[in-house]
Amino acid sequence: ISCRNPLQSLLSSMKQACEILTTDPEGGAARIPFETFSFLYSYLASIDGEISETETKAFLQGIQEQADQHSGMVLIRHF
């Protein structure tokens, strides 16, 4: 029996997405625009089905507050 944590799986996927989509050099901060992060996170959370819309909105609000302090960019360390 697997005790899969849906949030940890989603955050792992988001880390990989940031590393793939960033224009930062290898080993850099792997920044991506908040709009891109938000779109991907919302999509993946919705198809997972175990993360509520309320949880998704609350998480993204916190990420947006951090991104606003970094010119609208999300860094992996933000999550």
C-alpha positions, 0 to 999 in steps of 0.5 A: 500500500502506497502512502503517496503525499499528493502535495509532495508529488505535485511540488516535485513535478513543479520543481522539474517544470521550473528546471525545464522551463527556466531561462536561467543558466544551469545551476541557477535559481530556475526562475519562471514567471508566476503566471506560468507556475500558477497555470501549471500548478492549478492544472496539475492539482486539478487532475490529481484530484486530491488537492482542493481548490481552496488549498490550491488558491491559498498555496498560490497566493503565498507563492505570488506574494514571494514572486512579487518580491522577485519581479514576478518570478517564482524560484524553487526555494519559494516552495 
